């Protein structure tokens, strides 16, 4: 009786555990298809068809192995580059220790002195460049090197903030995204955000905004800190909206550059090493020869039966 009917053939030929787990139903479907086409009669012919099925199954497994080795090689190349970049960034920060000022130290403080007129709002645009540069390329300046996932997070956060600030009267019922937008800009301007929220660290601030546990008075206090003298709420929101739009564009550029470079690294490492390729080719050639030999034996057996 056909071994597949008892599940013996599939249980012996299929890998059932680990990353290379195979589906026994796929093997049985292959067996059924080849048996229908080759029409074996008797134990010998069924055995030869079983051998053909096993050879084809192994060729499929070999292809998965080749793809897996390629993926492993490519992932290792990207991972190695990430590690090198992170180490280089740490080394640069070590050399620059003490030479880079934080936003609270004045690098990006752009609050205007009191007494300036409305017209000076336009002239102060240039003074915001230091603040914008701090966020223009996440992972640079005095920030740690960031993974691709972290860059994507920065991009998504900027997109959420732009969307929130583009809504009609975003301050009337401030959302989490509006609060996040104000917190980041306040930090860049050197504002003591912790005091505004009545907490002692930024992790607590993040928890409050993430969980929506902030009130309108805290948002108003942040607005008072980031608003320039003589600037209306609408003008301030417009300035913040432009600032976040610039940051979103910068995040898009850096994320796209990162993904492009990772694709290049992946492509460069897309072939397994020479030794692995030789093993694959030898085994593939062996399976091909075994398939041809077994198929000839089956045809000979069928010819003798027909005679």
N, C-alpha and C positions, 0 to 999 in steps of 0.2 A: 504494500500500500504506500502511496505517496507520503514521504516523510513530512511534507508541509502540513498535511492534514492533521498530524499529531503535534505540530509545532516544534518537532525535534530539529529540523533543518534550521528554522529561523532562530531558535534559542542558541544554537551552536555558533551561528555565523554573525549574530548581532551583538554589538557592544551596548551594554545596558546601563553602565555607570560612567561617571566622569564627564568632562567637557565634550567628549566625542560620542555621546550617547546617540544611538541610532534607533530608528523606528522599525520594529519588526513587520509592521503592516506594509511598509514600502518594499521590504524584501519579498514578502509574499506576493505583492502585486507584480514585482519584476518576475518572479518565478511563474506566476500565472500567465503573464504576457509571453514569455519565451516558450513555455510549454504549449500554449495555444498556437504559436507560430511553427514550432519544430515538431509538434505532434509525436512525442516519444511513446513507444510501445514496449512494455516489458521492463524488468528491473534494470538491465544494462543501459538501455537508452535513457531511462529516467535518471540514473546515476550520472550519465554524461551531461544531461541537461542541468542537473544540480551543480556539476562542476563549472559549467558555463555561467550559471547564475552567480556562483561564488566569485568567479574571475571578474565579471562585470561589477559586482558589489565592491570588490577590492579596488578596482579602478576608480570607482566613485569615491571610495575612502581615501585613495591616494590624492585625488583632486582636492578634497577637503583639507588633507594634510598640507598640500602645497599652498593653498590659500591661507591656512593657519600660520604657516611659517612666514609667509609674506607679511601678514598682519602683525605677527610678533616682531619681525625685523623692523617694520615701519614704526610701530608703537615704541620700540626701544630707542629708535633714532630720535623721535620727538621728545620722549621722556629724558633722554640724555641731554638734548639741547636745553630743555627746561631747567635741568639741574645746573648746567653750565651758566645759563643766564642768571639764575638766582644767586649762584656763588659769585659771579662777576659783579652783580648789583650790590651784594653785601660788602665786597671788597671796596667798591667805589664809595659806599657810605662810610666805611671805616677810614678811608683816606680823607673824606670830606668832613669828618667829625668836627663839629664846632664851627664849620665855615658856612653851613647852610642854616638860615634862619627859618623858624617855623612861622606860620601865619600869625600866631599870637605874639611873635617876636618882632613883627613889623614887616615881614616880607610881603604880605598881601593886605595890609590894613589900608583901606581907602576911604574911611569915613571922613567927610569934609569938615573943615573947621567952621565954627558958627559964624554967622554974619555974612556969608556969601550970598550973592543974589541968585535968582532963578536962572539967569543966563549962563552962570558958571557950571550948570549941570552938564551942558554939552562939552565944555572944555575939560571936565574931569573924566571924560570917557577914556582918555589915554591912561589916566592913573589907575584904571581898573585892570590894565593889562597884566600887572604882576599877579593880581588875584586870579585872573583867568588862566594864566600860565600854570599856576599851581595845580589846576584841575584839568588842564587841556590834554595832558597825556598821562592818564592813570598809570602808575608803575614807575614814573620818572620822578624827578626832583628828589625830595627826601622821603618818598614813599617806597615801600618794599616792592621788589619785583612781584608781579601778580600773574597768576595762571590764566589760561584762556577762559576758564569758567568765571574767574573773578572779573576779567575784562567784560565778559558778557553781562555780568551782574551790573557793573557800572553803566553799561549801555542801556540796559533795561530800566535802571533807576532814573537815568536822565530822560528817557522817553516818557516814563510815568510822570515825572515832574513837569515836563513841557506840556503834556496833555492836561494835567491838572491846572496849570497856570493859564492855559488857553481857554478854559471854561469861563463863562460869564460870571463875573463877581466871585472869584475863587475864595476871597476872604470872608464872604458872608457865612458860609458853612464849610470851614476848612477841613479838608480830608487829610488822610495820612500822607499822601504824596505832597500836598501843599506844606505840611509841617516839615517833611524831609527836605523839601526845596529850601525852606527858610533856615533850617538848622545848618545845612551845609554852607550856605552863603554867609550866615552869621559867623560860623567857625572861621571861614576864609577871611572875614573882616576883623577877626580878633575878638569877637564877642564871647563873654563868659556864659556859654549856653547852659552849663550846669546850674548856675545861679538862677537863670530865668525859669528853669523847670523845678528848682528847689531840690536838686539831687547833687551827689558828690562826684559822679563819674559819667563818662559818655555811654557806657554800657547801659546805665539806667535811663539815659535820654533815649537811646535806641529802643529800649523795652517800652517806654511810654508811647513813643510815636508808632511803633509796630503794633501795639495792642490798642491804639486809639485812645489811650488814657491821658489826653491833654484837653485843655479847655480853651475857649476863645480868648481869655485874658492872657494866657501864655503866648498864643499866636500874635496877639496885639503887642505884647512886650517884645517879641522877636522883630516884628515889623518896625517898632520904634527904634530898635537898635540898628537895623540895616537901612532904614530910610535916611536919605540925605536931607540936609537942612533945606527947607523951601520946596521939598518934593511932595507931591500929593500921593495918596495911596495908589491911584491909577498909574501915575508915572513910575512909582517904585515897582509895581507889579510888572509893568512893561519892561523896565530895565532888568528885573530878575528873569523874566521870560526870555529876553534876548541872551542873557548870560547862560541860562540853561540850554537854549537852542545851540549856542556856540559849543557848549560842553558836549551836547549830544553829537554834534557833527564831528568833534574831535574823537569821541569814543568810537563812533562808526569807522572813522579812518584807521584808528589804531587796531580795532578788532578785525577789520578787513585785512590789514597788513599782517596781523598775526596769523589769521587763518590761511592767507595766501602762502606765507612762509612755511607754515606747518604742512600744507599740501605739497610744497616743493620738497621738504625734507622727506615726506612720506613717499613721494615719487622716486626720489633719489635712492631710497632704501627699499624699493618695492620688489627687488629680486633677492631670493635667499642666497646664502653664500655658495661658492662653487662646489664645495663638498656635498652640500645638501642637494643641489641641482643634479649632480652626477648620480647620487643615490636614487633620486626620483626617476631620472631617465632610465637607469638600469632596471629598476623595478617595473617601470611602465613597459619597457621592452620585453621583459620576462613575461608579464601578464599577457601582452599581445601575442607572443609566441605560444603560450599555453592555450589561449583562446582558439587560435587557428588549429593547433594540434587536436584539441578536444572536439572542435566542430568537425574536423575530418574524420575522427573516429566515429562520431555520431552518424555522419553521412554514410560511412562504410557499413555500420551496423544496420542502418535502414536499407541500404542497397542489398545486403545479404538477406534481410527479411523479405524484401520484395522479390528477390530471385527465388 
